[in-house]
């Protein structure tokens, strides 16, 4: 009987622990199989990339809802379904409608007046693939993975460049290529900028923390917004 009671108690405790972990996605079960071979720093890297991807999902939804004309270039589905397919579909982040462009090529395309494809898709694809490339083409990290803090720092500067271009670059008709933040007499919507700010903050923090850990100095680069050139990888 005592053994039975202990087994029931253990089972209930395990279920309770599992439920709590599901409620808080930022917590890790360090005893789980996929956590073997990970240091606390690796978990920090996992958190940084995961949360930045979540921010990109939020931004994609917001851009499509603010720019429904771009969504129509890709699909008749709603913004939620399109975003889910982009982040979870089996396409390897290559899309015919944006010329299969990725990383910086996809970002430059967004502000090219001759581009006729889906600018929101090109923007998010460019940002996502650039971010992953800066992290050594990985989304999960283990003890022997090697990351370059300079590449991660450069990615953060490119996010800053995107924020500037979105608010200032216009076509020959004087129209912004994509609508985002809005400030007027009746409304002040800076939610796009705040989400980008979260990404920049996380990425910078991780880049400098990585620099300290690996003793690899980061060269601080001052970008010229007049040229609008993205930093390479």
N, CA, C and O of each residue as an XYZ file, in Angstrom:
932
protein
N       0.831     -1.206      0.000
C       0.000      0.000      0.000
C       0.867      1.259      0.000
O       0.585      2.217     -0.720
N       1.939      1.247      0.826
C       2.823      2.408      0.876
C       3.486      2.655     -0.472
O       3.643      3.795     -0.907
N       3.871      1.561     -1.121
C       4.508      1.689     -2.438
C       3.525      2.281     -3.447
O       3.894      3.124     -4.264
N       2.267      1.827     -3.382
C       1.236      2.327     -4.287
C       1.022      3.828     -4.097
O       0.916      4.579     -5.067
N       0.961      4.256     -2.822
C       0.766      5.680     -2.516
C       1.941      6.515     -3.052
O       1.747      7.606     -3.588
N       3.156      5.983     -2.896
C       4.324      6.699     -3.394
C       4.298      6.840     -4.915
O       4.649      7.884     -5.465
N       3.871      5.761     -5.581
C       3.795      5.809     -7.047
C       2.769      6.837     -7.522
O       3.019      7.583     -8.468
N       1.601      6.868     -6.848
C       0.563      7.833     -7.213
C       1.059      9.261     -6.982
O       0.858     10.142     -7.818
N       1.714      9.478     -5.829
C       2.243     10.808     -5.503
C       3.261     11.261     -6.534
O       3.242     12.411     -6.972
N       4.156     10.349     -6.923
C       5.180     10.680     -7.909
C       4.564     11.033     -9.263
O       4.993     11.972     -9.932
N       3.542     10.252     -9.653
C       2.872     10.496    -10.933
C       2.210     11.860    -10.954
O       2.329     12.600    -11.931
N       1.499     12.201     -9.859
C       0.830     13.504     -9.783
C       1.836     14.640     -9.825
O       1.593     15.667    -10.459
N       2.973     14.459     -9.146
C       4.003     15.499     -9.139
C       4.582     15.693    -10.535
O       4.814     16.822    -10.966
N       4.814     14.590    -11.238
C       5.380     14.670    -12.589
C       4.426     15.387    -13.530
O       4.851     16.202    -14.349
N       3.128     15.083    -13.415
C       2.126     15.739    -14.262
C       2.063     17.227    -13.966
O       1.975     18.050    -14.877
N       2.109     17.566    -12.677
C       2.063     18.970    -12.276
C       3.259     19.735    -12.809
O       3.117     20.856    -13.297
N       4.458     19.124    -12.715
C       5.674     19.766    -13.213
C       5.608     19.982    -14.706
O       5.996     21.037    -15.209
N       5.106     18.962    -15.427
C       4.988     19.061    -16.878
C       4.052     20.186    -17.267
O       4.337     20.933    -18.203
N       2.926     20.320    -16.557
C       1.947     21.369    -16.854
C       2.542     22.744    -16.645
O       2.326     23.644    -17.456
N       3.296     22.920    -15.556
C       3.909     24.211    -15.266
C       4.915     24.585    -16.340
O       5.018     25.749    -16.725
N       5.664     23.584    -16.827
C       6.654     23.861    -17.857
C       5.997     24.259    -19.156
O       6.532     25.100    -19.878
N       4.854     23.683    -19.477
C       4.160     24.042    -20.703
C       3.614     25.457    -20.628
O       3.549     26.150    -21.643
N       3.221     25.896    -19.441
C       2.670     27.228    -19.288
C       3.742     28.287    -19.469
O       3.450     29.380    -19.955
N       4.975     27.988    -19.088
C       6.053     28.960    -19.194
C       7.101     28.423    -20.153
O       7.941     27.611    -19.767
N       7.055     28.875    -21.410
C       7.932     28.335    -22.440
C       9.375     28.761    -22.255
O      10.256     28.228    -22.930
N       9.650     29.706    -21.360
C      11.008     30.161    -21.159
C      11.764     29.291    -20.166
O      12.969     29.466    -19.985
N      11.080     28.363    -19.526
C      11.727     27.493    -18.546
C      12.156     26.181    -19.185
O      11.437     25.615    -20.008
N      13.333     25.702    -18.800
C      13.853     24.457    -19.327
C      13.833     23.372    -18.267
O      14.031     23.641    -17.083
N      13.592     22.142    -18.704
C      13.808     20.979    -17.850
C      15.227     20.503    -18.127
O      15.479     19.819    -19.119
N      16.145     20.867    -17.251
C      17.549     20.571    -17.497
C      17.831     19.070    -17.501
O      18.900     18.648    -17.940
N      16.903     18.273    -17.026
C      17.101     16.836    -17.023
C      16.592     16.161    -18.279
O      16.798     14.960    -18.454
N      15.928     16.903    -19.162
C      15.384     16.298    -20.373
C      16.508     15.941    -21.335
O      17.607     16.489    -21.263
N      16.210     15.012    -22.237
C      17.231     14.483    -23.131
C      17.839     15.577    -24.004
O      19.055     15.608    -24.190
N      17.004     16.485    -24.550
C      17.520     17.486    -25.467
C      18.338     18.576    -24.771
O      18.918     19.437    -25.433
N      18.385     18.539    -23.432
C      19.198     19.514    -22.703
C      20.587     18.982    -22.343
O      21.423     19.731    -21.840
N      20.840     17.680    -22.601
C      22.176     17.139    -22.375
C      23.145     17.813    -23.347
O      22.818     17.995    -24.519
N      24.303     18.174    -22.880
C      25.288     18.821    -23.744
C      25.083     20.306    -23.883
O      25.733     20.939    -24.714
N      24.187     20.891    -23.084
C      23.941     22.328    -23.134
C      24.424     22.990    -21.848
O      24.169     22.497    -20.749
N      25.110     24.090    -21.995
C      25.470     24.916    -20.848
C      24.383     25.972    -20.664
O      23.483     26.099    -21.495
N      24.473     26.726    -19.571
C      23.521     27.819    -19.382
C      23.639     28.849    -20.495
O      22.648     29.475    -20.872
N      24.840     29.025    -21.020
C      25.023     29.962    -22.123
C      24.322     29.468    -23.389
O      23.755     30.266    -24.135
N      24.358     28.162    -23.633
C      23.650     27.600    -24.785
C      22.147     27.847    -24.650
O      21.463     28.133    -25.632
N      21.651     27.731    -23.429
C      20.223     27.979    -23.201
C      19.887     29.448    -23.438
O      18.799     29.773    -23.914
N      20.825     30.334    -23.103
C      20.623     31.752    -23.389
C      20.525     31.982    -24.890
O      19.687     32.756    -25.353
N      21.386     31.307    -25.649
C      21.361     31.417    -27.105
C      20.041     30.880    -27.666
O      19.448     31.482    -28.561
N      19.587     29.741    -27.131
C      18.299     29.175    -27.548
C      17.173     30.182    -27.312
O      16.314     30.388    -28.169
N      17.196     30.792    -26.153
C      16.147     31.756    -25.781
C      16.180     32.969    -26.713
O      15.139     33.419    -27.192
N      17.370     33.486    -26.962
C      17.492     34.679    -27.812
C      16.945     34.432    -29.208
O      16.157     35.232    -29.712
N      17.349     33.342    -29.839
C      16.897     33.086    -31.201
C      15.408     32.752    -31.226
O      14.699     33.166    -32.143
N      14.930     32.013    -30.237
C      13.518     31.642    -30.206
C      12.621     32.865    -30.038
O      11.618     33.005    -30.740
N      12.980     33.746    -29.113
C      12.163     34.932    -28.877
C      12.222     35.899    -30.051
O      11.232     36.570    -30.341
N      13.352     35.983    -30.728
C      13.441     36.845    -31.899
C      12.577     36.314    -33.043
O      11.973     37.093    -33.781
N      12.519     35.002    -33.188
C      11.645     34.412    -34.207
C      10.175     34.706    -33.879
O       9.382     34.998    -34.774
N       9.821     34.628    -32.596
C       8.450     34.961    -32.204
C       8.132     36.414    -32.539
O       7.021     36.721    -32.971
N       9.095     37.306    -32.344
C       8.882     38.714    -32.687
C       8.690     38.885    -34.195
O       7.883     39.708    -34.627
N       9.425     38.114    -34.996
C       9.254     38.190    -36.443
C       7.863     37.716    -36.865
O       7.279     38.262    -37.801
N       7.337     36.708    -36.183
C       5.969     36.268    -36.469
C       4.974     37.384    -36.182
O       4.069     37.645    -36.974
N       5.154     38.035    -35.043
C       4.269     39.149    -34.677
C       4.352     40.254    -35.720
O       3.332     40.806    -36.131
N       5.573     40.575    -36.147
C       5.758     41.636    -37.133
C       5.128     41.270    -38.477
O       4.539     42.125    -39.139
N       5.249     40.007    -38.881
C       4.661     39.600    -40.161
C       3.146     39.793    -40.147
O       2.566     40.304    -41.106
N       2.524     39.385    -39.067
C       1.079     39.578    -38.938
C       0.711     41.055    -38.994
O      -0.235     41.446    -39.678
N       1.461     41.861    -38.276
C       1.178     43.291    -38.213
C       1.377     43.945    -39.583
O       0.571     44.781    -39.990
N       2.431     43.576    -40.290
C       2.681     44.152    -41.610
C       1.585     43.760    -42.602
O       1.139     44.590    -43.394
N       1.155     42.507    -42.563
C       0.100     42.081    -43.483
C      -1.213     42.801    -43.195
O      -1.945     43.162    -44.117
N      -1.506     43.007    -41.924
C      -2.756     43.683    -41.581
C      -2.700     45.171    -41.917
O      -3.724     45.793    -42.199
N      -1.502     45.729    -41.884
C      -1.323     47.134    -42.240
C      -1.180     47.311    -43.752
O      -1.451     48.386    -44.288
N      -0.748     46.239    -44.437
C      -0.507     46.287    -45.888
C      -1.199     45.107    -46.569
O      -0.520     44.237    -47.116
N      -2.526     45.055    -46.550
C      -3.241     43.899    -47.115
C      -3.007     43.708    -48.610
O      -3.185     42.607    -49.130
N      -2.614     44.764    -49.298
C      -2.315     44.641    -50.733
C      -1.137     43.720    -50.992
O      -1.055     43.102    -52.053
N      -0.224     43.623    -50.035
C       0.929     42.729    -50.191
C       0.525     41.269    -49.990
O       1.014     40.384    -50.692
N      -0.356     41.025    -49.043
C      -0.831     39.663    -48.791
C      -1.512     39.095    -50.031
O      -1.363     37.913    -50.342
N      -2.262     39.941    -50.737
C      -2.986     39.493    -51.932
C      -2.055     39.052    -53.049
O      -2.458     38.301    -53.937
N      -0.817     39.512    -53.007
C       0.143     39.118    -54.034
C       0.580     37.660    -53.863
O       1.068     37.035    -54.805
N       0.400     37.131    -52.656
C       0.869     35.774    -52.364
C      -0.244     34.752    -52.210
O      -0.090     33.596    -52.605
N      -1.381     35.181    -51.628
C      -2.416     34.199    -51.294
C      -3.769     34.871    -51.081
O      -3.855     36.081    -50.874
N      -4.820     34.059    -51.137
C      -6.161     34.542    -50.781
C      -6.482     34.209    -49.328
O      -7.544     34.569    -48.821
N      -5.550     33.514    -48.656
C      -5.741     33.179    -47.247
C      -5.583     34.418    -46.374
O      -5.110     35.458    -46.833
N      -5.986     34.297    -45.104
C      -5.821     35.434    -44.202
C      -4.372     35.522    -43.706
O      -3.560     34.632    -43.961
N      -4.070     36.601    -42.998
C      -2.700     36.864    -42.545
C      -2.203     35.794    -41.580
O      -1.034     35.410    -41.622
N      -3.091     35.312    -40.711
C      -2.694     34.309    -39.730
C      -2.269     33.002    -40.404
O      -1.259     32.401    -40.038
N      -3.056     32.574    -41.393
C      -2.747     31.317    -42.080
C      -1.466     31.443    -42.890
O      -0.653     30.520    -42.918
N      -1.286     32.573    -43.544
C      -0.075     32.802    -44.328
C       1.160     32.799    -43.418
O       2.170     32.173    -43.738
N       1.074     33.494    -42.297
C       2.205     33.566    -41.367
C       2.554     32.191    -40.821
O       3.730     31.841    -40.715
N       1.545     31.415    -40.475
C       1.776     30.061    -39.969
C       2.479     29.204    -41.020
O       3.390     28.441    -40.697
N       2.055     29.332    -42.279
C       2.683     28.551    -43.353
C       4.133     28.980    -43.571
O       5.008     28.136    -43.763
N       4.385     30.273    -43.541
C       5.737     30.771    -43.770
C       6.698     30.249    -42.701
O       7.818     29.851    -43.021
N       6.271     30.247    -41.435
C       7.163     29.843    -40.357
C       7.180     28.347    -40.095
O       8.089     27.851    -39.428
N       6.206     27.624    -40.602
C       6.136     26.190    -40.297
C       6.061     25.289    -41.523
O       6.094     24.065    -41.395
N       5.960     25.879    -42.705
C       5.830     25.081    -43.915
C       7.145     24.461    -44.367
O       8.221     24.859    -43.922
N       7.040     23.479    -45.260
C       8.226     22.771    -45.784
C       8.673     23.433    -47.084
O       8.443     22.894    -48.167
N       9.301     24.578    -46.984
C       9.710     25.334    -48.170
C      11.164     25.805    -48.099
O      11.681     26.385    -49.053
N      11.812     25.554    -46.971
C      13.215     25.942    -46.794
C      13.433     27.438    -47.013
O      14.522     27.868    -47.393
N      12.403     28.210    -46.771
C      12.469     29.670    -46.878
C      12.880     30.140    -48.276
O      13.597     31.127    -48.439
N      12.404     29.406    -49.267
C      12.588     29.829    -50.661
C      11.214     29.951    -51.302
O      10.451     28.987    -51.359
N      10.910     31.163    -51.789
C       9.578     31.460    -52.310
C       9.693     32.067    -53.706
O      10.380     33.068    -53.909
N       9.009     31.445    -54.657
C       9.046     31.922    -56.040
C       8.587     33.370    -56.158
O       9.118     34.130    -56.968
N       7.597     33.753    -55.344
C       7.019     35.098    -55.465
C       7.982     36.210    -55.070
O       7.731     37.382    -55.350
N       9.081     35.844    -54.421
C      10.096     36.850    -54.104
C      11.440     36.442    -54.715
O      12.505     36.777    -54.197
N      11.360     35.715    -55.819
C      12.550     35.332    -56.598
C      13.517     34.441    -55.809
O      14.719     34.426    -56.072
N      12.970     33.699    -54.839
C      13.783     32.810    -53.994
C      14.894     33.554    -53.251
O      15.876     32.947    -52.825
N      14.736     34.854    -53.100
C      15.760     35.665    -52.430
C      15.757     35.409    -50.928
O      14.719     35.111    -50.337
N      16.934     35.529    -50.322
C      17.085     35.372    -48.877
C      18.041     36.424    -48.340
O      18.733     37.098    -49.103
N      18.073     36.557    -47.024
C      19.004     37.423    -46.317
C      19.020     38.835    -46.922
O      17.961     39.406    -47.186
N      20.205     39.394    -47.141
C      20.322     40.783    -47.570
C      19.710     41.007    -48.952
O      19.171     42.082    -49.216
N      19.784     40.019    -49.830
C      19.170     40.150    -51.159
C      17.665     40.381    -51.033
O      17.095     41.214    -51.737
N      17.037     39.643    -50.138
C      15.599     39.800    -49.926
C      15.273     41.155    -49.305
O      14.251     41.758    -49.634
N      16.132     41.637    -48.412
C      15.901     42.937    -47.769
C      16.038     44.081    -48.768
O      15.236     45.015    -48.751
N      17.036     44.019    -49.631
C      17.212     45.066    -50.645
C      16.021     45.114    -51.595
O      15.621     46.183    -52.057
N      15.464     43.950    -51.878
C      14.328     43.836    -52.783
C      13.103     44.602    -52.293
O      12.332     45.136    -53.090
N      12.934     44.648    -50.979
C      11.771     45.315    -50.386
C      11.689     46.770    -50.811
O      10.596     47.314    -50.967
N      12.849     47.409    -51.000
C      12.892     48.835    -51.290
C      13.297     49.123    -52.736
O      13.772     50.211    -53.062
N      13.099     48.128    -53.586
C      13.354     48.269    -55.016
C      12.029     48.550    -55.717
O      11.116     47.725    -55.680
N      11.925     49.704    -56.350
C      10.645     50.087    -56.966
C      10.243     49.154    -58.087
O       9.057     49.042    -58.395
N      11.195     48.482    -58.703
C      10.888     47.564    -59.803
C      10.402     46.204    -59.320
O       9.917     45.404    -60.120
N      10.524     45.933    -58.037
C      10.085     44.650    -57.479
C       8.562     44.607    -57.439
O       7.924     45.534    -56.941
N       7.986     43.541    -57.958
C       6.525     43.421    -58.038
C       5.975     42.333    -57.112
O       4.773     42.064    -57.110
N       6.837     41.724    -56.345
C       6.394     40.646    -55.466
C       5.871     41.145    -54.128
O       5.660     42.342    -53.934
N       5.667     40.214    -53.217
C       5.136     40.474    -51.878
C       6.254     41.057    -51.002
O       7.169     40.343    -50.593
N       6.167     42.353    -50.724
C       7.231     43.023    -49.966
C       7.277     42.565    -48.502
O       8.350     42.524    -47.901
N       6.134     42.227    -47.937
C       6.124     41.736    -46.555
C       6.826     40.387    -46.481
O       7.637     40.160    -45.584
N       6.527     39.503    -47.403
C       7.178     38.190    -47.437
C       8.680     38.342    -47.640
O       9.474     37.646    -47.007
N       9.067     39.262    -48.531
C      10.491     39.478    -48.780
C      11.191     40.042    -47.545
O      12.318     39.655    -47.237
N      10.526     40.954    -46.843
C      11.094     41.544    -45.631
C      11.314     40.494    -44.545
O      12.415     40.383    -44.004
N      10.283     39.729    -44.225
C      10.383     38.761    -43.135
C      11.328     37.624    -43.502
O      12.085     37.147    -42.657
N      11.286     37.185    -44.766
C      12.217     36.145    -45.210
C      13.658     36.632    -45.087
O      14.535     35.900    -44.628
N      13.891     37.873    -45.501
C      15.231     38.434    -45.400
C      15.718     38.521    -43.972
O      16.856     38.158    -43.676
N      14.855     39.006    -43.077
C      15.238     39.151    -41.668
C      15.462     37.797    -41.009
O      16.432     37.613    -40.274
N      14.574     36.856    -41.269
C      14.693     35.521    -40.659
C      15.960     34.822    -41.125
O      16.737     34.341    -40.300
N      16.180     34.758    -42.432
C      17.337     34.024    -42.952
C      18.641     34.727    -42.585
O      19.657     34.066    -42.375
N      18.625     36.063    -42.506
C      19.802     36.794    -42.052
C      20.121     36.449    -40.598
O      21.277     36.221    -40.242
N      19.087     36.416    -39.768
C      19.269     36.113    -38.352
C      19.823     34.709    -38.155
O      20.742     34.505    -37.362
N      19.264     33.742    -38.876
C      19.729     32.355    -38.759
C      21.164     32.230    -39.259
O      21.979     31.541    -38.647
N      21.473     32.895    -40.370
C      22.829     32.848    -40.920
C      23.835     33.425    -39.930
O      24.941     32.904    -39.787
N      23.449     34.503    -39.247
C      24.332     35.129    -38.266
C      24.611     34.204    -37.090
O      25.626     34.346    -36.409
N      23.706     33.255    -36.854
C      23.859     32.295    -35.757
C      24.390     30.948    -36.253
O      24.106     29.905    -35.666
N      25.156     30.986    -37.331
C      25.779     29.755    -37.825
C      24.800     28.774    -38.425
O      25.040     27.567    -38.405
N      23.684     29.280    -38.966
C      22.639     28.441    -39.580
C      22.027     27.464    -38.581
O      21.645     26.350    -38.941
N      21.939     27.891    -37.328
C      21.358     27.043    -36.283
C      20.262     27.790    -35.531
O      20.248     29.018    -35.452
N      19.338     26.988    -34.977
C      18.304     27.548    -34.100
C      18.361     26.938    -32.705
O      17.635     27.357    -31.803
N      19.235     25.941    -32.537
C      19.427     25.319    -31.238
C      20.914     25.087    -31.046
O      21.620     24.704    -31.979
N      21.387     25.324    -29.824
C      22.830     25.379    -29.616
C      23.281     24.421    -28.515
O      22.582     24.187    -27.529
N      24.492     23.873    -28.731
C      25.075     22.934    -27.777
C      26.508     23.357    -27.454
O      27.054     24.285    -28.051
N      27.086     22.663    -26.511
C      28.335     23.079    -25.885
C      29.472     23.333    -26.877
O      30.275     24.243    -26.670
N      29.550     22.548    -27.943
C      30.681     22.668    -28.853
C      30.366     23.507    -30.095
O      31.178     23.568    -31.019
N      29.209     24.145    -30.125
C      28.891     25.051    -31.225
C      29.711     26.323    -31.090
O      29.962     26.804    -29.986
N      30.122     26.857    -32.227
C      30.928     28.083    -32.233
C      30.163     29.181    -32.955
O      29.787     29.022    -34.116
N      29.931     30.297    -32.268
C      29.224     31.430    -32.850
C      30.150     32.631    -32.920
O      31.020     32.810    -32.067
N      29.956     33.450    -33.943
C      30.776     34.638    -34.150
C      30.007     35.862    -33.661
O      29.008     36.234    -34.277
N      30.445     36.505    -32.565
C      29.708     37.662    -32.042
C      29.630     38.817    -33.026
O      28.678     39.596    -32.993
N      30.627     38.935    -33.907
C      30.609     40.031    -34.884
C      29.435     39.886    -35.852
O      28.782     40.872    -36.193
N      29.171     38.664    -36.289
C      28.051     38.440    -37.218
C      26.719     38.748    -36.547
O      25.821     39.308    -37.176
N      26.589     38.391    -35.293
C      25.351     38.655    -34.563
C      25.190     40.159    -34.340
O      24.087     40.694    -34.447
N      26.284     40.825    -34.033
C      26.275     42.288    -33.896
C      25.873     42.947    -35.214
O      25.059     43.870    -35.225
N      26.440     42.477    -36.318
C      26.100     43.032    -37.636
C      24.618     42.852    -37.958
O      23.985     43.735    -38.535
N      24.078     41.700    -37.578
C      22.649     41.460    -37.811
C      21.810     42.489    -37.071
O      20.812     42.979    -37.600
N      22.210     42.817    -35.852
C      21.476     43.807    -35.073
C      21.506     45.173    -35.739
O      20.503     45.887    -35.746
N      22.671     45.542    -36.308
C      22.770     46.822    -37.014
C      21.891     46.819    -38.265
O      21.332     47.851    -38.636
N      21.770     45.676    -38.905
C      20.911     45.597    -40.086
C      19.436     45.737    -39.717
O      18.651     46.281    -40.494
N      19.061     45.253    -38.544
C      17.693     45.478    -38.071
C      17.451     46.974    -37.876
O      16.376     47.481    -38.197
N      18.447     47.673    -37.354
C      18.316     49.123    -37.196
C      18.163     49.803    -38.548
O      17.372     50.734    -38.693
N      18.923     49.337    -39.540
C      18.825     49.906    -40.882
C      17.433     49.690    -41.471
O      16.894     50.568    -42.144
N      16.861     48.525    -41.217
C      15.508     48.234    -41.710
C      14.496     49.201    -41.094
O      13.625     49.716    -41.796
N      14.606     49.449    -39.795
C      13.691     50.362    -39.115
C      13.774     51.743    -39.761
O      12.752     52.393    -39.980
N      14.995     52.189    -40.063
C      15.165     53.497    -40.695
C      14.562     53.509    -42.104
O      13.862     54.453    -42.472
N      14.831     52.465    -42.888
C      14.333     52.425    -44.256
C      12.809     52.385    -44.303
O      12.192     53.030    -45.150
N      12.210     51.630    -43.397
C      10.752     51.532    -43.378
C      10.093     52.886    -43.139
O       8.999     53.148    -43.640
N      10.752     53.729    -42.386
C      10.154     55.026    -42.047
C      10.564     56.157    -42.989
O       9.999     57.249    -42.924
N      11.540     55.906    -43.863
C      12.054     57.015    -44.674
C      12.129     56.751    -46.178
O      12.000     57.685    -46.970
N      12.335     55.503    -46.583
C      12.480     55.210    -48.014
C      11.119     55.257    -48.715
O      10.152     54.631    -48.280
N      11.074     56.016    -49.809
C       9.819     56.179    -50.542
C      10.037     55.927    -52.027
O      11.150     56.054    -52.536
N       8.958     55.567    -52.712
C       9.039     55.334    -54.149
C       8.943     56.669    -54.899
O       8.907     57.736    -54.286
N       8.902     56.592    -56.212
C       8.894     57.811    -57.034
C       7.621     58.635    -56.859
O       7.577     59.806    -57.235
N       6.585     58.016    -56.287
C       5.332     58.741    -56.034
C       5.291     59.336    -54.630
O       4.295     59.938    -54.229
N       6.379     59.162    -53.893
C       6.449     59.697    -52.538
C       5.749     58.844    -51.506
O       5.421     59.322    -50.420
N       5.514     57.564    -51.838
C       4.841     56.648    -50.919
C       5.847     55.706    -50.264
O       6.786     55.237    -50.908
N       5.639     55.436    -48.976
C       6.468     54.450    -48.301
C       6.243     53.078    -48.925
O       5.137     52.764    -49.365
N       7.286     52.270    -48.963
C       7.152     50.945    -49.564
C       6.265     50.033    -48.713
O       5.526     49.208    -49.251
N       6.336     50.176    -47.413
C       5.464     49.433    -46.497
C       5.023     50.361    -45.373
O       5.828     51.127    -44.843
N       3.761     50.294    -45.015
C       3.253     51.085    -43.903
C       3.572     50.365    -42.599
O       3.425     49.147    -42.501
N       4.007     51.121    -41.605
C       4.289     50.524    -40.296
C       3.838     51.477    -39.205
O       2.640     51.594    -38.948
N       4.782     52.167    -38.550
C       4.409     53.107    -37.493
C       3.583     54.261    -38.052
O       3.727     54.649    -39.211
N       2.733     54.787    -37.215
C       1.873     55.889    -37.643
C       1.734     56.906    -36.516
O       1.349     56.573    -35.394
N       2.054     58.142    -36.843
C       1.901     59.235    -35.880
C       1.159     60.379    -36.560
O       1.663     60.978    -37.510
N      -0.021     60.674    -36.076
C      -0.775     61.811    -36.594
C      -1.594     62.429    -35.463
O      -1.432     62.071    -34.296
N      -2.459     63.346    -35.818
C      -3.221     64.070    -34.797
C      -4.200     63.182    -34.036
O      -4.599     63.508    -32.918
N      -4.586     62.063    -34.642
C      -5.588     61.208    -34.000
C      -5.037     59.879    -33.499
O      -5.709     59.169    -32.750
N      -3.802     59.537    -33.913
C      -3.277     58.221    -33.557
C      -1.755     58.240    -33.467
O      -1.078     58.913    -34.243
N      -1.239     57.492    -32.510
C       0.216     57.295    -32.392
C       0.465     55.807    -32.205
O       0.312     55.283    -31.102
N       0.848     55.130    -33.274
C       1.067     53.692    -33.243
C       2.540     53.410    -33.508
O       2.999     53.485    -34.648
N       3.274     53.086    -32.454
C       4.697     52.775    -32.577
C       4.973     51.302    -32.264
O       6.091     50.946    -31.891
N       3.970     50.457    -32.412
C       4.109     49.051    -32.031
C       5.127     48.315    -32.897
O       5.790     47.396    -32.418
N       5.261     48.704    -34.163
C       6.267     48.079    -35.024
C       7.662     48.374    -34.489
O       8.497     47.479    -34.359
N       7.896     49.646    -34.181
C       9.203     50.052    -33.687
C       9.546     49.371    -32.362
O      10.695     48.996    -32.125
N       8.544     49.218    -31.509
C       8.789     48.558    -30.227
C       9.193     47.105    -30.430
O      10.086     46.613    -29.741
N       8.547     46.408    -31.366
C       8.881     44.994    -31.609
C      10.275     44.864    -32.203
O      11.032     43.965    -31.838
N      10.609     45.763    -33.119
C      11.968     45.759    -33.659
C      12.972     46.063    -32.546
O      14.059     45.486    -32.508
N      12.602     46.967    -31.645
C      13.480     47.313    -30.537
C      13.783     46.123    -29.648
O      14.901     45.978    -29.154
N      12.785     45.268    -29.444
C      13.008     44.057    -28.643
C      14.048     43.156    -29.312
O      14.939     42.626    -28.649
N      13.927     42.990    -30.623
C      14.877     42.141    -31.351
C      16.285     42.714    -31.253
O      17.240     41.991    -30.969
N      16.405     44.014    -31.489
C      17.714     44.664    -31.442
C      18.331     44.542    -30.045
O      19.524     44.270    -29.909
N      17.513     44.745    -29.015
C      18.002     44.650    -27.646
C      18.490     43.259    -27.312
O      19.573     43.103    -26.748
N      17.702     42.231    -27.654
C      18.106     40.847    -27.374
C      19.399     40.494    -28.116
O      20.321     39.905    -27.554
N      19.433     40.878    -29.408
C      20.559     40.489    -30.250
C      21.845     41.182    -29.809
O      22.905     40.558    -29.776
N      21.759     42.457    -29.473
C      22.932     43.176    -28.979
C      23.438     42.575    -27.673
O      24.637     42.351    -27.500
N      22.515     42.318    -26.768
C      22.911     41.755    -25.466
C      23.633     40.428    -25.658
O      24.667     40.176    -25.040
N      23.074     39.582    -26.525
C      23.691     38.279    -26.746
C      25.048     38.428    -27.422
O      25.992     37.721    -27.071
N      25.159     39.346    -28.398
C      26.422     39.540    -29.115
C      27.539     39.944    -28.169
O      28.641     39.402    -28.246
N      27.267     40.894    -27.272
C      28.309     41.369    -26.364
C      28.602     40.353    -25.249
O      29.739     40.238    -24.790
N      27.574     39.624    -24.823
C      27.806     38.560    -23.844
C      28.664     37.459    -24.453
O      29.573     36.941    -23.804
N      28.375     37.106    -25.692
C      29.171     36.104    -26.416
C      30.601     36.588    -26.598
O      31.547     35.809    -26.477
N      30.756     37.870    -26.888
C      32.085     38.440    -27.057
C      32.915     38.295    -25.781
O      34.095     37.951    -25.834
N      32.286     38.561    -24.639
C      32.979     38.420    -23.360
C      33.352     36.965    -23.094
O      34.451     36.672    -22.624
N      32.435     36.065    -23.398
C      32.673     34.644    -23.116
C      33.793     34.085    -23.986
O      34.649     33.342    -23.503
N      33.787     34.440    -25.255
C      34.749     33.873    -26.198
C      36.026     34.703    -26.310
O      36.981     34.299    -26.973
N      36.036     35.875    -25.651
C      37.164     36.808    -25.727
C      37.462     37.201    -27.168
O      38.617     37.363    -27.562
N      36.388     37.350    -27.947
C      36.509     37.816    -29.335
C      35.859     39.187    -29.410
O      34.643     39.317    -29.267
N      36.668     40.198    -29.632
C      36.174     41.569    -29.612
C      35.217     41.835    -30.768
O      35.381     41.309    -31.869
N      34.228     42.653    -30.494
C      33.284     43.088    -31.514
C      33.696     44.472    -32.001
O      33.886     45.390    -31.204
N      33.832     44.611    -33.307
C      34.145     45.914    -33.892
C      32.851     46.696    -34.065
O      31.985     46.310    -34.850
N      32.724     47.787    -33.337
C      31.523     48.606    -33.427
C      31.531     49.368    -34.747
O      32.483     50.076    -35.072
N      30.461     49.206    -35.485
C      30.361     49.815    -36.807
C      29.306     50.908    -36.788
O      28.199     50.702    -36.290
N      29.646     52.058    -37.326
C      28.677     53.144    -37.466
C      28.195     53.152    -38.906
O      28.946     53.489    -39.821
N      26.942     52.781    -39.100
C      26.392     52.724    -40.441
C      25.944     54.098    -40.913
O      25.505     54.935    -40.124
N      26.065     54.307    -42.201
C      25.580     55.546    -42.805
C      24.187     55.316    -43.358
O      24.001     54.546    -44.301
N      23.207     55.989    -42.767
C      21.842     55.830    -43.251
C      21.654     56.455    -44.627
O      20.696     56.137    -45.331
N      22.563     57.341    -45.008
C      22.439     57.978    -46.327
C      22.686     56.978    -47.448
O      22.070     57.064    -48.511
N      23.596     56.021    -47.209
C      23.867     55.004    -48.235
C      22.879     53.844    -48.126
O      22.526     53.234    -49.136
N      22.434     53.538    -46.916
C      21.461     52.465    -46.708
C      22.003     51.083    -46.979
O      21.246     50.176    -47.324
N      23.312     50.906    -46.828
C      23.938     49.611    -47.135
C      23.896     48.706    -45.890
O      24.230     49.134    -44.785
N      23.480     47.454    -46.095
C      23.457     46.477    -45.013
C      24.850     45.910    -44.791
O      25.642     45.793    -45.726
N      25.140     45.559    -43.540
C      26.428     44.964    -43.206
C      26.479     43.520    -43.707
O      25.484     42.802    -43.616
N      27.615     43.094    -44.230
C      27.725     41.729    -44.769
C      27.934     40.694    -43.681
O      28.119     41.015    -42.507
N      27.899     39.416    -44.119
C      28.173     38.283    -43.233
C      29.324     37.474    -43.811
O      29.727     36.469    -43.226
